[in-house]
């Protein structure tokens, strides 16, 4: 009789443990999302940076510059066009930009940059930081802009 009770208790315990184990497995977290990158720039066959990085529903776009002769208006329009292309590649848009950082070669270009910038992000523009960069923007661009958006 004792061994029968033990056997029944063992089976009952095993059943409870099995059900609890399945419960734990059902509540397991999905695998963590991984970042996705687009247009990786290489330096001597080593990845240097990507044009954009996506994580969950966020997209981070690397700084874009204008590497041609021209004034601040032409450079700003070109940079904003390049940002828009990168956002579209990443599945986003100018209207979904949350934050921009603007780097100017010369703070005296602030007003003209604003004229070219205004209206490019729709009726709800992103927050923005604008600074003049000591030593200038890399590549002889008069302006460089990066941004963070959602998808």
FENBELDA-V221599 format. One record per pair of residues at least 12 apart in sequence whose ideal C-beta (glycine too) atoms are under 8 Angstrom apart, sorted by the first residue. I is the first residue (numbers start at 1). GAP is how many residues later the second one is. If there is no record, write none. Layout:
i = [I/I]
gap = [GAP/GAP]
//
This chain:
i = [33/33/35/35/35/36/36/36/37/37/37/37/38/38/38/38/38/38/38/38/39/39/39/39/49/50/51/51/52/52/52/52/54/54/54/57/57/58/58/58/58/59/59/59/59/59/59/59/59/60/60/60/61/61/61/61/61/61/61/61/62/62/63/63/63/63/63/64/64/64/64/64/64/64/65/65/65/65/65/65/65/66/66/66/66/66/67/67/67/70/71/71/72/72/72/72/72/72/72/73/73/73/73/75/75/75/76/76/76/76/76/76/76/77/79/79/79/79/80/80/80/80/80/83/83/84/87/87/90/90/91/92/92/92/93/94/94/94/95/95/95/96/96/96/97/97/97/97/97/98/98/98/98/98/98/99/99/99/99/99/99/100/100/100/100/100/100/100/100/101/101/101/101/101/101/101/102/102/102/102/102/102/102/102/103/103/103/103/103/103/103/103/104/104/104/104/104/104/104/105/105/105/105/105/105/105/106/106/107/109/109/110/113/113/126]
gap = [22/23/18/19/20/17/18/19/13/15/16/17/12/13/14/15/16/48/51/52/12/13/47/50/13/12/35/38/34/35/37/38/36/37/97/93/94/90/91/92/93/28/31/32/33/89/90/91/92/86/87/88/22/25/26/29/85/86/87/88/24/84/38/40/81/82/83/15/18/19/22/80/81/82/14/72/73/74/76/78/79/12/13/75/76/77/72/73/74/72/41/71/32/37/40/41/44/70/71/39/40/42/43/66/67/68/36/37/40/41/66/67/69/39/62/64/65/66/14/36/37/40/65/62/64/36/60/62/59/61/60/57/58/59/56/26/27/28/26/27/29/53/54/55/24/29/50/51/52/28/29/49/50/51/52/27/28/29/30/48/49/21/26/27/28/29/45/46/47/27/28/29/30/44/45/46/15/26/27/28/29/41/42/43/27/28/29/30/34/40/41/42/26/27/28/29/33/38/39/27/28/31/32/36/37/38/26/36/25/33/34/20/17/30/21]
//
